């Protein structure tokens, strides 16, 4: 306790809050730069938002078109800065989040000595007791117990970065304590809250458009992908199992599920026949389609919008990442909790922040008449699980790399599965490249092959 108080006193002398528009972005290349880097212009993605997405952000978030564009630009810069600070802080990193339309960035650390470093990067530093790794480990213990047997009367649990705790929602304290005891998780790391949610998946057995599974139900496409030269898309795992065939929105033969995980996780991928072509687009539902440029994860507090075949576009904010939720079918871990609404038939549909793919709709509670909570399965783990490449505006969907490399040549530092911030420098073979926009590297997105993401230096 004394150590915690001293750390907070030390922090008070050096904490600074700076608007995200002035964040130093390009200087974060493994260690946070002590010298402020030039402010970068609003990312081009913020200038290319579809009318449908802007309309939904106005309706659900109360933002004008100018405010929406500015917010998405601020959030993109904040994510880049946070990625650099995460690497710099290492084991002391305790999470990052944004607040407000200007996406003011807060970064938590367990080491008061790092507060000045965080402040120089343009973020507010908060000193806390538990690292993100410690909280994630506690939640992982709960997840392992839930995978063996879903806990009774405990529908949701997640890591709350702002509270620096694992939050367990339960019908009563005794149900939560039973769950914690089975997982051997210390009560000191946990906050128990009264459960107000009754989550369910959003698969619709009543028919409709989007895509159909063996005539048994309807779900929504998440994002178009490729596996080598094979086109397809990712969706929710509860929508179908391997071998189940699909028809498209026009009831024409479309493809079949190649992989599916549910419960545990909630993702799947469908390989389509030659009548269907993967495009880097999300359905705008009466407005211009949204172009997908990448899959950089949005920070907690960031705006996020969902497209689904039942309710179209709806927006809200990212509440908590790394959440676990118990449906009737079992527990799903690693999803993201949002205050976006959804309804049956929206399952599998796209969650997107600006131009960055976030995930596929899993389930939730409530509806779009009265509001609700919706969870999405992050898209990057799905891509990694099945060796898929997200189709984006930065790559040619009709000419994918042949046998794309997943490891750099000898001596190279670039690696698939790594989060890169704008300004990061890597080597690939004998050449060096500077990152142009924050992203999670996918197999095939090698620096020489993705000029939209990397510039040779």
LOMI-635771 format. One record per residue (C-alpha): residue number from 1; x, y, z. Coordinates in nm, 2 decimals, padded with zeros to 4 digits. Each point is the difference from the previous one (the first is absolute). Layout:
# LOMI-635771
R;NUM;X;Y;Z
...
END
This chain:
# LOMI-635771
R;1;00.00;00.00;00.00
R;2;00.28;00.24;00.10
R;3;00.18;-00.07;-00.33
R;4;-00.33;00.07;-00.19
R;5;-00.04;00.34;00.18
R;6;00.35;00.10;-00.07
R;7;-00.03;-00.08;-00.37
R;8;-00.32;00.21;-00.02
R;9;00.17;00.29;00.17
R;10;00.29;-00.02;-00.24
R;11;-00.25;-00.01;-00.29
R;12;-00.17;00.32;00.11
R;13;00.31;00.20;-00.06
R;14;00.05;-00.11;-00.35
R;15;-00.33;-00.10;-00.16
R;16;-00.12;00.20;-00.30
R;17;-00.31;-00.02;-00.21
R;18;00.05;00.11;-00.36
R;19;-00.27;00.00;-00.28
R;20;00.06;-00.29;-00.23
R;21;00.03;00.23;-00.30
R;22;00.35;00.08;00.13
R;23;00.11;-00.35;00.07
R;24;00.35;-00.09;-00.11
R;25;-00.06;-00.29;-00.24
R;26;00.30;-00.05;-00.23
R;27;00.26;-00.01;00.29
R;28;-00.13;-00.32;00.15
R;29;00.22;-00.26;-00.14
R;30;00.06;-00.25;00.28
R;31;00.05;00.27;00.27
R;32;-00.21;00.31;00.04
R;33;00.18;00.30;-00.14
R;34;00.10;00.27;00.25
R;35;-00.02;00.26;-00.27
R;36;-00.35;00.08;-00.14
R;37;-00.03;-00.11;-00.36
R;38;-00.18;00.21;-00.25
R;39;-00.37;-00.02;00.01
R;40;-00.13;-00.22;-00.28
R;41;-00.30;00.09;-00.21
R;42;-00.33;-00.17;00.06
R;43;00.02;-00.35;-00.15
R;44;-00.13;-00.03;-00.35
R;45;-00.25;-00.26;00.12
R;46;-00.19;00.27;00.19
R;47;-00.05;00.19;-00.33
R;48;-00.14;-00.31;-00.17
R;49;-00.29;-00.09;00.24
R;50;-00.32;-00.11;-00.17
R;51;-00.32;00.20;00.03
R;52;-00.17;-00.29;00.17
R;53;00.26;-00.03;00.27
R;54;00.00;00.38;00.06
R;55;-00.38;00.00;00.01
R;56;00.01;-00.28;00.26
R;57;00.26;00.18;00.21
R;58;-00.22;00.31;00.00
R;59;-00.31;-00.20;00.11
R;60;00.17;-00.21;00.26
R;61;00.28;00.22;00.13
R;62;-00.14;00.35;-00.08
R;63;00.30;00.09;-00.21
R;64;-00.01;00.23;-00.30
R;65;00.19;-00.11;-00.31
R;66;00.29;00.23;00.09
R;67;00.01;-00.13;00.35
R;68;-00.02;-00.36;-00.11
R;69;00.29;00.03;-00.24
R;70;00.21;00.18;00.27
R;71;-00.08;-00.26;00.26
R;72;00.10;-00.29;-00.22
R;73;00.33;00.18;-00.09
R;74;00.07;00.06;00.37
R;75;-00.07;-00.36;00.09
R;76;00.23;-00.13;-00.27
R;77;00.28;00.21;00.13
R;78;-00.06;-00.10;00.36
R;79;00.01;-00.37;-00.09
R;80;00.34;00.06;-00.17
R;81;00.14;00.18;00.30
R;82;-00.14;-00.27;00.24
R;83;00.17;-00.28;-00.20
R;84;00.33;00.17;00.03
R;85;-00.03;00.06;00.37
R;86;-00.11;-00.36;00.06
R;87;00.33;-00.11;-00.15
R;88;00.19;00.26;00.20
R;89;-00.16;-00.09;00.34
R;90;00.03;-00.37;-00.04
R;91;-00.12;-00.19;00.31
R;92;-00.10;00.33;00.17
R;93;-00.27;00.07;-00.27
R;94;-00.35;00.00;00.16
R;95;-00.22;00.09;-00.30
R;96;-00.10;00.30;-00.20
R;97;-00.34;00.17;-00.08
R;98;-00.14;00.31;-00.16
R;99;-00.27;00.24;00.12
R;100;-00.20;00.28;-00.16
R;101;-00.04;00.11;-00.36
R;102;00.37;00.11;-00.01
R;103;00.10;-00.36;00.11
R;104;00.22;00.12;00.29
R;105;00.23;-00.29;00.07
R;106;00.06;-00.15;00.34
R;107;00.27;-00.26;00.05
R;108;00.03;-00.20;00.33
R;109;00.33;-00.13;00.15
R;110;00.11;-00.17;00.31
R;111;00.32;00.20;00.01
R;112;-00.02;00.37;00.10
R;113;00.34;00.06;-00.15
R;114;-00.15;-00.05;-00.34
R;115;-00.26;00.28;00.04
R;116;00.22;00.26;-00.15
R;117;00.07;-00.22;-00.31
R;118;-00.38;-00.04;-00.05
R;119;-00.05;00.38;00.04
R;120;00.26;00.08;-00.26
R;121;-00.18;-00.22;-00.24
R;122;-00.31;00.22;00.05
R;123;-00.21;-00.23;00.22
R;124;-00.13;00.02;00.35
R;125;00.19;-00.24;00.23
R;126;-00.18;-00.20;00.27
R;127;00.19;-00.21;00.26
R;128;-00.19;-00.31;00.10
R;129;00.07;-00.31;00.21
R;130;-00.05;-00.28;-00.26
R;131;00.16;-00.04;-00.34
R;132;-00.22;-00.10;-00.30
R;133;00.19;-00.33;-00.01
R;134;-00.10;-00.07;00.36
R;135;-00.37;00.07;-00.06
R;136;00.00;-00.19;-00.33
R;137;00.15;-00.30;00.18
R;138;-00.27;00.01;00.26
R;139;-00.27;00.02;-00.27
R;140;00.16;-00.29;-00.19
R;141;-00.03;-00.22;00.32
R;142;-00.37;00.08;00.00
R;143;-00.03;-00.08;-00.37
R;144;00.16;-00.34;00.05
R;145;-00.25;-00.09;00.27
R;146;-00.29;00.12;-00.22
R;147;00.11;-00.20;-00.30
R;148;-00.03;-00.32;00.21
R;149;-00.34;00.10;00.13
R;150;-00.18;00.33;-00.05
R;151;-00.05;00.18;00.34
R;152;-00.35;00.02;00.12
R;153;-00.15;00.35;00.05
R;154;00.33;00.17;-00.12
R;155;-00.08;00.13;-00.35
R;156;00.30;00.23;-00.06
R;157;00.35;00.08;00.12
R;158;00.27;00.22;-00.14
R;159;00.31;00.21;00.07
R;160;-00.10;00.36;00.07
R;161;00.31;00.21;-00.08
R;162;-00.15;00.32;00.16
R;163;-00.07;-00.18;00.33
R;164;00.32;-00.21;-00.02
R;165;-00.20;-00.30;00.10
R;166;-00.16;-00.31;-00.13
R;167;-00.38;00.06;00.00
R;168;-00.23;-00.30;00.06
R;169;-00.37;00.05;-00.06
R;170;-00.21;-00.25;00.20
R;171;-00.35;-00.05;00.11
R;172;00.13;00.01;00.36
R;173;00.33;00.01;00.19
R;174;-00.01;-00.37;00.09
R;175;-00.01;-00.10;-00.37
R;176;00.30;00.22;-00.07
R;177;00.19;-00.13;00.30
R;178;-00.06;-00.36;-00.10
R;179;00.14;00.09;-00.35
R;180;00.31;00.18;00.14
R;181;00.07;-00.28;00.24
R;182;-00.01;-00.26;-00.28
R;183;00.24;00.20;-00.20
R;184;00.22;00.08;00.30
R;185;-00.01;00.37;-00.08
R;186;00.07;00.25;00.28
R;187;-00.29;00.21;00.11
R;188;00.24;00.30;00.02
R;189;00.01;00.01;-00.38
R;190;-00.38;-00.02;-00.05
R;191;-00.30;00.23;00.02
R;192;-00.34;-00.18;00.01
R;193;-00.29;00.18;-00.16
R;194;-00.37;-00.09;-00.01
R;195;-00.08;-00.16;-00.34
R;196;-00.23;00.21;-00.21
R;197;00.05;-00.19;-00.33
R;198;-00.15;-00.31;-00.14
R;199;00.22;-00.06;-00.31
R;200;-00.11;-00.21;-00.29
R;201;00.14;-00.06;-00.35
R;202;-00.16;00.19;-00.29
R;203;-00.05;-00.28;-00.25
R;204;-00.34;00.03;-00.17
R;205;-00.20;-00.32;-00.09
R;206;-00.28;00.21;-00.16
R;207;00.16;00.06;-00.33
R;208;00.10;00.32;-00.17
R;209;00.29;00.12;-00.21
R;210;00.38;00.00;00.05
R;211;00.11;-00.37;-00.01
R;212;-00.19;-00.32;00.08
R;213;00.13;-00.32;00.16
R;214;-00.14;-00.32;-00.16
R;215;-00.34;00.18;00.01
R;216;00.01;-00.02;00.38
R;217;00.06;00.36;00.09
R;218;00.16;00.34;-00.10
R;219;00.31;00.18;00.11
R;220;00.20;00.30;-00.13
R;221;00.34;00.00;-00.18
R;222;00.28;00.14;00.21
R;223;00.29;00.09;-00.23
R;224;00.11;-00.13;-00.34
R;225;00.33;-00.19;00.03
R;226;00.24;-00.21;-00.21
R;227;00.19;-00.32;00.07
R;228;00.25;-00.01;-00.28
R;229;-00.21;00.04;-00.31
R;230;-00.32;-00.12;00.17
R;231;-00.26;00.27;00.06
R;232;-00.23;-00.01;00.31
R;233;-00.11;00.18;00.31
R;234;00.02;-00.02;00.38
R;235;-00.31;-00.01;00.21
R;236;-00.12;-00.12;00.34
R;237;00.08;-00.36;00.11
R;238;-00.35;-00.06;00.12
R;239;-00.14;00.06;-00.35
R;240;00.12;-00.34;-00.13
R;241;00.24;-00.30;00.02
R;242;00.25;-00.13;-00.25
R;243;-00.18;-00.15;-00.30
R;244;-00.32;00.21;00.03
R;245;-00.08;00.15;-00.33
R;246;-00.10;00.36;-00.05
R;247;-00.22;00.20;-00.24
R;248;00.05;00.37;-00.06
R;249;-00.24;00.29;00.05
R;250;-00.15;-00.09;-00.34
R;251;-00.05;-00.36;00.10
R;252;00.26;-00.11;-00.25
R;253;00.26;-00.27;00.10
R;254;00.29;00.17;00.17
R;255;00.24;-00.23;00.18
R;256;00.05;-00.20;00.32
R;257;00.15;00.04;00.35
R;258;00.36;-00.11;00.01
R;259;00.07;00.07;00.36
R;260;-00.21;00.09;00.31
R;261;00.06;00.05;00.37
R;262;-00.29;00.03;00.25
R;263;-00.02;00.02;00.29
R;264;00.34;00.09;00.14
R;265;00.05;00.25;-00.28
R;266;-00.26;00.12;-00.25
R;267;00.15;00.01;-00.35
R;268;-00.03;-00.19;-00.33
R;269;00.10;00.03;-00.36
R;270;-00.19;-00.09;-00.32
R;271;00.17;-00.08;-00.33
R;272;-00.21;00.13;-00.29
R;273;-00.04;-00.13;-00.36
R;274;00.12;00.19;-00.31
R;275;-00.32;00.19;-00.03
R;276;00.10;00.21;00.30
R;277;00.29;00.25;00.01
R;278;00.15;00.13;00.33
R;279;00.00;00.38;00.01
R;280;00.13;00.23;00.28
R;281;-00.35;00.13;00.07
R;282;-00.27;00.00;00.27
R;283;-00.36;00.03;-00.11
R;284;-00.12;00.36;00.05
R;285;-00.37;-00.09;00.00
R;286;-00.14;00.27;-00.23
R;287;00.31;00.22;00.03
R;288;00.35;-00.03;-00.15
R;289;00.19;-00.31;00.10
R;290;00.28;00.03;00.26
R;291;00.35;-00.08;-00.12
R;292;00.22;-00.22;00.23
R;293;00.36;00.12;00.02
R;294;00.14;-00.22;00.29
R;295;-00.07;-00.16;00.33
R;296;00.17;00.22;00.26
R;297;-00.18;-00.06;00.34
R;298;-00.19;00.31;00.13
R;299;00.07;00.09;00.37
R;300;-00.26;-00.02;00.27
R;301;-00.21;00.31;-00.02
R;302;00.03;00.02;-00.38
R;303;-00.30;00.04;-00.23
R;304;-00.10;-00.32;-00.18
R;305;-00.28;-00.08;-00.25
R;306;-00.18;-00.32;-00.10
R;307;-00.15;-00.11;-00.32
R;308;-00.25;-00.29;00.00
R;309;-00.27;-00.14;-00.22
R;310;-00.29;00.06;00.24
R;311;00.06;00.35;00.14
R;312;00.26;00.15;-00.24
R;313;00.23;00.26;00.15
R;314;00.03;00.08;00.37
R;315;00.28;00.16;00.20
R;316;00.13;00.03;00.35
R;317;00.33;-00.03;00.19
R;318;00.24;-00.28;00.10
R;319;-00.07;-00.07;00.37
R;320;00.24;-00.28;00.09
R;321;00.23;-00.23;-00.20
R;322;00.08;-00.36;00.11
R;323;-00.35;-00.07;00.13
R;324;-00.15;-00.34;00.07
R;325;-00.37;-00.06;-00.04
R;326;-00.22;-00.30;00.07
R;327;-00.27;-00.09;-00.25
R;328;-00.24;-00.29;00.03
R;329;00.23;-00.20;-00.22
R;330;00.31;00.07;00.21
R;331;00.27;00.26;00.09
R;332;00.18;00.21;-00.26
R;333;00.32;00.18;00.10
R;334;00.21;00.27;-00.16
R;335;-00.30;00.20;-00.14
R;336;-00.03;00.38;00.02
R;337;-00.30;00.16;00.19
R;338;-00.17;00.30;-00.16
R;339;-00.31;00.21;00.05
R;340;-00.11;-00.05;-00.36
R;341;-00.34;-00.16;-00.05
R;342;-00.06;-00.31;-00.22
R;343;-00.29;-00.25;-00.07
R;344;-00.04;-00.35;-00.13
R;345;00.15;-00.04;-00.35
R;346;00.27;00.25;00.07
R;347;00.23;-00.28;00.13
R;348;00.33;-00.02;-00.18
R;349;-00.03;00.36;-00.14
R;350;00.27;00.26;-00.02
R;351;00.13;00.21;00.29
R;352;00.22;00.28;-00.14
R;353;00.16;00.31;00.14
R;354;00.06;00.26;-00.27
R;355;00.16;-00.22;-00.28
R;356;00.15;-00.26;00.24
R;357;-00.17;-00.34;00.03
R;358;-00.06;-00.08;00.37
R;359;-00.20;-00.33;00.01
R;360;-00.31;-00.20;-00.06
R;361;-00.33;00.03;00.19
R;362;-00.03;-00.28;00.26
R;363;-00.30;00.07;00.23
R;364;-00.13;00.22;00.27
R;365;-00.32;00.12;00.17
R;366;-00.26;00.26;-00.08
R;367;-00.11;00.12;-00.34
R;368;00.02;00.31;-00.23
R;369;-00.33;00.14;00.12
R;370;00.11;00.04;00.36
R;371;00.38;-00.04;-00.02
R;372;00.22;-00.28;00.12
R;373;00.34;-00.16;00.04
R;374;00.17;-00.18;-00.28
R;375;00.32;-00.21;-00.01
R;376;00.22;-00.05;-00.30
R;377;00.27;-00.26;-00.06
R;378;00.32;00.19;-00.11
R;379;00.09;-00.07;-00.36
R;380;00.38;-00.03;00.04
R;381;-00.01;-00.33;00.20
R;382;-00.24;-00.14;-00.26
R;383;00.24;00.09;-00.28
R;384;00.29;-00.16;00.19
R;385;-00.19;-00.31;00.09
R;386;-00.08;-00.09;-00.36
R;387;00.30;00.16;-00.18
R;388;-00.22;00.25;-00.17
R;389;00.08;00.34;-00.15
R;390;-00.24;00.29;00.04
R;391;-00.10;00.15;-00.34
R;392;00.08;00.38;00.03
R;393;00.03;00.31;-00.21
R;394;00.38;-00.03;00.04
R;395;00.02;-00.33;-00.18
R;396;-00.13;-00.13;-00.33
R;397;-00.28;-00.25;00.06
R;398;00.03;-00.14;-00.35
R;399;00.38;-00.05;00.01
R;400;00.11;-00.13;00.34
R;401;00.36;-00.10;00.06
R;402;00.08;-00.36;-00.10
R;403;00.10;-00.20;00.31
R;404;00.03;00.31;00.21
R;405;00.29;-00.02;00.25
R;406;-00.09;00.01;00.37
R;407;00.36;00.04;00.12
R;408;00.26;00.25;-00.11
R;409;00.32;-00.10;-00.18
R;410;00.30;-00.06;00.22
R;411;00.09;00.31;00.20
R;412;-00.34;00.17;-00.05
R;413;-00.19;00.13;00.30
R;414;-00.35;00.02;-00.16
R;415;-00.24;-00.27;00.12
R;416;-00.36;-00.09;-00.07
R;417;-00.22;00.03;00.31
R;418;00.18;00.31;00.13
R;419;-00.17;00.33;00.08
R;420;00.19;00.28;-00.18
R;421;-00.05;00.37;00.07
R;422;00.05;00.28;-00.25
R;423;00.37;00.09;-00.01
R;424;00.13;-00.34;00.10
R;425;00.30;-00.12;-00.20
R;426;00.06;-00.36;-00.09
R;427;00.23;-00.19;-00.22
R;428;-00.10;-00.25;-00.26
R;429;00.29;-00.18;-00.16
R;430;00.27;00.26;-00.05
R;431;-00.25;00.30;-00.03
R;432;-00.15;00.23;00.27
R;433;-00.36;00.11;00.00
R;434;-00.20;00.27;00.19
R;435;-00.36;-00.07;00.10
R;436;-00.25;00.24;-00.15
R;437;-00.31;-00.10;00.20
R;438;-00.06;-00.20;00.31
R;439;-00.11;-00.36;-00.07
R;440;00.03;-00.36;00.11
R;441;00.23;-00.18;-00.26
R;442;-00.17;-00.29;-00.17
R;443;00.16;-00.28;-00.20
R;444;00.08;00.14;-00.35
R;445;00.01;00.36;00.11
R;446;00.38;00.02;-00.04
R;447;00.14;00.35;-00.03
R;448;00.10;-00.03;-00.37
R;449;-00.35;-00.12;-00.08
R;450;-00.21;00.26;00.19
R;451;00.11;00.35;-00.10
R;452;-00.32;00.14;00.17
R;453;00.15;-00.12;00.34
R;454;00.38;00.03;-00.05
R;455;00.25;00.24;-00.16
R;456;00.35;-00.11;-00.08
R;457;00.26;00.22;00.17
END
